[in-house]
C-alpha cells in the first residue's frame, strides 16, 4: 500500500459488505490498517464480529453488523448503525457475493433469485443507502462495486448463467452511477478480481476436487497462480483513496491476466 493511500483514508469511515471472509475481510483489515473506521457487514454475524475485532486490534474503530444485503430493511439498518457509530461513510466496498451453479434450463427460480438478490440487488441496496448518507452530508466519497470477469466473458467451466448475469448488472450499475453522481463528488467504480483463494471460489467444487481444480486454474492464469484476497483488496483501497481521485465509471481488473487471454477456463 502506498503512503498516499494510507494518508487519504485516515479517519474516513468505510463500509464493507461480505466482510466476514475473502476479499471483503481483506479489504476491511487493510482499510483499518490505513486508519479508516470500518463497518464490517455480513450475513455471518460471528464472522463480521471477528473481523471487526481484528480491525480494532490495529487501532481502528470498527463494528461488525449482521446484514442480509438482499433485504432493504437489513441494509438500511446496518448503514444507519454505521453512520451513528462511525460517522458518514467516505467509502463503500460491496463485496458480498454468492453463486449457485447450474445450467439455465435446469435452474430453479429460487436459485436464480438468490444469486441475483445477493449479487445485483445487494450491490444496488448498499450503494443506494450509502449514497444517500453521503448526499445528506454533502461530503462526497467513493463506491467500489465488486464485479467479475464473468461480466465480460463466459468461463470455460460453464454453468454460471445466474452469476454472470448478476455481475453484468453490477458492472452496468457502476457505470450508470458514475454518470449520475460524478457532479456530486461521488465516484463509482467496479473492481474485477480473477481467480482468488476465497470460499466463494470453491463453492461449487466438491471438497475432494479442490486441490486438482486449483492446479488446473493456476496453469491457465498467466501469472501462474490464484490471487490472495489481499491483492484485489489493495486494488479496492486504491479506488477508495485520493490516489484515484480522477477515476470513475471504470473497471479495475485484478485477475492475473485472465481477461487478456482468448479463453477463460475456470
C-alpha positions as CSV (number, residue, x, y, z in Angstrom):
1,X,0.0,0.0,0.0
2,X,1.3,3.4,-0.9
3,X,1.7,6.2,1.6
4,X,-0.8,8.2,-0.3
5,X,-3.5,5.6,0.2
6,X,-2.7,5.4,3.9
7,X,-2.9,9.1,4.4
8,X,-6.0,9.7,2.4
9,X,-8.2,7.1,4.2
10,X,-7.2,8.0,7.8
11,X,-10.4,8.8,9.9
12,X,-12.6,8.3,6.8
13,X,-15.3,5.7,7.5
14,X,-15.5,2.7,5.1
15,X,-18.3,0.1,4.9
16,X,-17.5,-3.3,3.5
17,X,-20.2,-5.9,2.7
18,X,-19.2,-9.5,2.6
19,X,-16.7,-8.5,5.2
20,X,-16.5,-11.8,7.2
21,X,-14.3,-13.6,4.7
22,X,-12.5,-13.4,1.4
23,X,-11.9,-10.2,-0.4
24,X,-14.3,-8.4,1.9
25,X,-12.4,-9.3,5.1
26,X,-9.1,-8.5,3.5
27,X,-10.4,-5.1,2.4
28,X,-11.8,-4.3,5.9
29,X,-8.4,-5.2,7.5
30,X,-6.4,-3.1,5.0
31,X,-8.8,-0.2,5.5
32,X,-8.3,-0.4,9.2
33,X,-4.6,-0.5,8.8
34,X,-4.9,2.7,6.8
35,X,-6.6,4.4,9.7
36,X,-10.2,4.2,8.4
37,X,-13.1,3.4,10.8
38,X,-14.7,0.2,9.3
39,X,-18.2,-1.2,9.2
40,X,-18.0,-4.9,8.6
41,X,-21.3,-6.1,7.2
42,X,-22.0,-9.8,6.6
43,X,-24.9,-12.3,7.0
44,X,-22.4,-14.2,9.1
45,X,-22.7,-12.2,12.3
46,X,-20.0,-14.0,14.2
47,X,-17.6,-13.7,11.2
48,X,-18.3,-10.0,10.9
49,X,-17.6,-9.5,14.7
50,X,-14.4,-11.4,14.4
51,X,-13.1,-9.3,11.5
52,X,-14.2,-6.1,13.3
53,X,-12.2,-7.2,16.4
54,X,-9.2,-7.7,14.2
55,X,-9.7,-4.2,12.8
56,X,-9.8,-2.8,16.3
57,X,-6.6,-4.5,17.2
58,X,-5.0,-2.4,14.6
59,X,-6.1,0.7,16.4
60,X,-9.1,1.4,14.2
61,X,-12.7,1.9,15.2
62,X,-14.8,-0.9,13.8
63,X,-18.2,-2.5,14.2
64,X,-19.4,-5.9,13.0
65,X,-23.0,-6.0,11.8
66,X,-25.2,-8.8,10.7
67,X,-26.7,-7.8,7.4
68,X,-28.6,-9.5,4.6
69,X,-27.7,-7.4,1.6
70,X,-30.7,-8.7,-0.3
71,X,-33.1,-7.1,2.2
72,X,-33.6,-3.3,2.2
73,X,-34.7,-3.3,5.8
74,X,-31.5,-5.0,6.8
75,X,-29.2,-2.8,4.7
76,X,-30.9,0.4,5.8
77,X,-30.5,-0.5,9.4
78,X,-26.9,-1.6,9.0
79,X,-25.9,1.6,7.2
80,X,-27.7,3.7,9.7
81,X,-25.8,2.0,12.5
82,X,-22.5,2.6,10.8
83,X,-23.3,6.3,10.4
84,X,-24.3,6.5,14.1
85,X,-21.2,4.7,15.4
86,X,-18.5,5.5,12.9
87,X,-19.7,8.6,11.0
88,X,-20.9,9.3,7.5
89,X,-19.1,6.8,5.2
90,X,-16.4,8.0,2.8
91,X,-16.3,4.7,1.0
92,X,-18.2,1.5,0.3
93,X,-16.8,-1.8,-1.0
94,X,-19.7,-4.0,-1.9
95,X,-18.0,-7.4,-1.9
96,X,-20.9,-9.7,-0.8
97,X,-21.4,-12.4,-3.3
98,X,-22.8,-15.9,-3.8
99,X,-23.1,-18.4,-6.6
100,X,-25.4,-21.3,-7.3
101,X,-24.0,-23.0,-10.3
102,X,-26.2,-24.8,-12.9
103,X,-27.4,-24.7,-16.5
104,X,-30.1,-22.2,-17.1
105,X,-32.7,-24.7,-18.2
106,X,-32.2,-26.7,-15.0
107,X,-32.0,-23.8,-12.6
108,X,-34.8,-23.3,-10.0
109,X,-36.2,-19.8,-10.0
110,X,-35.4,-19.6,-6.3
111,X,-31.7,-20.2,-7.0
112,X,-31.7,-17.5,-9.7
113,X,-33.4,-15.1,-7.3
114,X,-30.9,-15.9,-4.6
115,X,-27.9,-15.2,-6.7
116,X,-29.4,-12.0,-8.3
117,X,-30.7,-10.9,-4.9
118,X,-27.3,-11.0,-3.2
119,X,-25.0,-10.0,-6.0
120,X,-27.1,-7.5,-8.0
121,X,-29.8,-6.3,-5.6
122,X,-27.3,-6.4,-2.8
123,X,-25.0,-4.0,-4.7
124,X,-27.9,-1.8,-5.5
125,X,-29.2,-1.6,-2.0
126,X,-25.9,-0.9,-0.3
127,X,-25.0,1.6,-2.9
128,X,-28.4,3.3,-2.5
129,X,-28.2,3.7,1.2
130,X,-24.5,4.6,1.4
131,X,-25.0,7.2,-1.4
132,X,-28.0,8.6,0.5
133,X,-25.9,9.1,3.6
134,X,-23.1,10.7,1.5
135,X,-25.5,13.1,-0.1
136,X,-27.1,14.1,3.2
137,X,-23.7,15.1,4.5
138,X,-22.6,16.7,1.2
139,X,-19.2,15.1,1.6
140,X,-18.7,13.1,-1.5
141,X,-17.0,9.7,-1.5
142,X,-16.0,6.6,-3.4
143,X,-18.0,3.5,-4.1
144,X,-16.5,0.2,-5.2
145,X,-18.8,-2.5,-6.5
146,X,-17.1,-5.9,-6.8
147,X,-17.8,-7.3,-10.3
148,X,-16.2,-10.3,-12.0
149,X,-14.6,-11.4,-15.3
150,X,-17.9,-13.2,-15.7
151,X,-19.4,-9.9,-16.5
152,X,-17.4,-9.8,-19.7
153,X,-16.7,-13.4,-20.8
154,X,-18.2,-16.8,-20.2
155,X,-16.0,-19.2,-18.2
156,X,-15.0,-22.4,-19.8
157,X,-16.2,-24.5,-16.8
158,X,-19.7,-23.2,-17.6
159,X,-22.9,-23.4,-15.6
160,X,-22.6,-19.8,-14.4
161,X,-25.6,-18.2,-16.0
162,X,-27.0,-16.6,-12.9
163,X,-23.6,-15.5,-11.6
164,X,-22.6,-13.9,-14.9
165,X,-26.0,-12.1,-15.2
166,X,-25.6,-10.7,-11.7
167,X,-22.1,-9.5,-12.2
168,X,-23.1,-8.0,-15.6
169,X,-25.7,-6.0,-13.7
170,X,-23.1,-4.9,-11.1
171,X,-20.8,-3.6,-13.9
172,X,-23.7,-1.7,-15.6
173,X,-24.8,-0.2,-12.3
174,X,-21.2,1.1,-11.6
175,X,-21.2,2.9,-15.0
176,X,-24.6,4.4,-14.6
177,X,-24.0,5.6,-11.1
178,X,-20.7,7.2,-12.1
179,X,-22.5,9.4,-14.6
180,X,-25.4,10.2,-12.2
181,X,-23.2,11.1,-9.2
182,X,-20.0,12.5,-10.6
183,X,-21.1,16.1,-10.3
184,X,-21.9,15.4,-6.6
185,X,-18.3,14.3,-5.9
186,X,-19.2,10.6,-5.5
187,X,-17.0,8.3,-7.6
188,X,-18.3,4.8,-8.5
189,X,-16.1,2.1,-10.0
190,X,-16.1,-1.6,-10.3
191,X,-13.4,-4.0,-9.2
192,X,-12.8,-7.1,-11.3
193,X,-11.0,-9.8,-9.4
194,X,-10.0,-13.0,-11.1
195,X,-9.4,-16.4,-9.5
196,X,-8.9,-15.6,-5.9
197,X,-8.4,-18.0,-3.0
198,X,-11.7,-17.4,-1.2
199,X,-14.6,-19.7,0.0
200,X,-16.7,-18.4,-3.0
201,X,-14.1,-19.6,-5.5
202,X,-14.7,-23.3,-4.5
203,X,-18.4,-23.0,-3.6
204,X,-19.5,-25.3,-6.4
205,X,-16.4,-27.6,-6.3
206,X,-16.6,-30.9,-4.3
207,X,-14.1,-30.7,-1.4
208,X,-12.1,-33.6,-2.7
209,X,-11.6,-32.0,-6.1
210,X,-10.4,-28.6,-4.9
211,X,-6.7,-29.3,-4.9
212,X,-6.7,-30.5,-8.5
213,X,-9.1,-27.7,-9.6
214,X,-6.6,-25.2,-8.0
215,X,-3.8,-26.7,-10.0
216,X,-5.8,-26.6,-13.2
217,X,-6.9,-23.0,-12.8
218,X,-3.3,-21.9,-11.8
219,X,-2.0,-23.4,-15.0
220,X,-4.4,-21.2,-17.0
221,X,-3.7,-17.9,-15.2
222,X,-0.8,-16.0,-17.0
223,X,0.8,-15.2,-13.6
224,X,0.6,-18.9,-12.8
225,X,-1.3,-18.8,-9.5
226,X,-4.5,-17.7,-7.8
227,X,-4.7,-14.3,-6.1
228,X,-4.6,-13.9,-2.4
229,X,-7.6,-12.0,-1.1
230,X,-5.3,-9.1,-0.1
231,X,-4.3,-8.5,-3.8
232,X,-7.7,-7.4,-5.0
233,X,-8.3,-5.7,-1.6
234,X,-5.3,-3.5,-2.3
235,X,-6.9,-2.5,-5.6
236,X,-10.1,-1.7,-3.8
237,X,-8.3,0.5,-1.4
238,X,-6.7,2.4,-4.2
239,X,-10.1,3.1,-5.7
240,X,-11.3,4.4,-2.3
241,X,-8.4,6.6,-1.9
242,X,-7.5,10.1,-3.1
243,X,-4.8,8.5,-5.3
244,X,-7.6,7.6,-7.7
245,X,-9.4,10.9,-7.5
246,X,-10.0,11.2,-11.3
247,X,-11.1,7.6,-11.7
248,X,-14.8,7.0,-12.0
249,X,-17.1,4.8,-14.1
250,X,-14.2,2.4,-14.7
251,X,-13.3,-1.2,-14.1
252,X,-10.1,-2.0,-12.3
253,X,-9.1,-5.6,-13.4
254,X,-7.0,-7.5,-10.9
255,X,-7.1,-11.0,-12.5
256,X,-3.6,-12.2,-13.1
257,X,-4.0,-11.7,-16.8
258,X,-7.0,-13.9,-17.4
259,X,-9.1,-11.4,-19.4
260,X,-6.1,-10.8,-21.7
261,X,-6.5,-14.4,-22.9
262,X,-8.8,-15.7,-25.6
263,X,-10.2,-18.4,-23.2
264,X,-11.1,-18.3,-19.5
265,X,-11.4,-21.9,-18.4
266,X,-12.5,-21.7,-14.8
